[in-house]
């Protein structure tokens, strides 16, 4: 099963509560949630990884 990264957007003006990114390749260890942006509002600083 591919690895997933669950992310939430904490921007109070954003309607997106969470999303999952699935990847089937090896991501470098240096890649963090800060390298991505919210697909709804476009913000990067409001994204946080959801840790279960």
C-alpha distance (Angstrom), angle and dihedral (degrees) to the residues before:
residue distance angle dihedral
X1 . . .
X2 3.80 . .
X3 3.76 120.0 .
X4 3.78 116.9 -103.8
X5 3.75 135.9 -154.9
X6 3.79 114.8 -156.6
X7 3.79 113.7 -154.1
X8 3.79 135.7 -178.6
X9 3.78 129.4 -160.1
X10 3.80 112.7 -135.0
X11 3.82 96.7 -171.7
X12 3.82 105.5 124.6
X13 3.83 91.1 -144.2
X14 3.83 93.5 52.7
X15 3.81 119.8 96.2
X16 3.83 94.3 -157.5
X17 3.78 112.7 96.1
X18 3.83 101.5 -179.0
X19 3.78 144.8 -19.4
X20 3.80 138.7 -174.4
X21 3.76 127.6 -129.5
X22 3.79 115.1 -155.1
X23 3.76 120.1 -161.9
X24 3.77 131.5 179.1
X25 3.77 99.0 -170.8
X26 3.78 130.7 72.6
X27 3.78 109.8 -88.7
X28 3.78 114.7 -153.0
X29 3.80 114.0 -104.6
X30 3.80 88.4 -118.9
X31 3.84 92.1 66.6
X32 3.80 112.3 101.7
X33 3.79 136.0 170.2
X34 3.82 86.1 -93.1
X35 3.81 89.1 70.9
X36 3.81 90.7 67.3
X37 3.79 135.3 64.3
X38 3.79 131.8 -142.7
X39 3.81 109.3 -92.4
X40 3.82 90.1 -143.1
X41 3.81 107.2 43.5
X42 3.82 100.0 13.7
X43 3.82 94.9 -129.3
X44 3.79 120.4 141.4
X45 3.79 103.1 -175.0
X46 3.83 93.3 58.6
X47 3.81 95.6 59.0
X48 3.79 119.8 105.2
X49 3.79 129.7 179.6
X50 3.81 114.5 -116.8
X51 3.79 109.0 -131.9
X52 3.78 114.7 -161.3
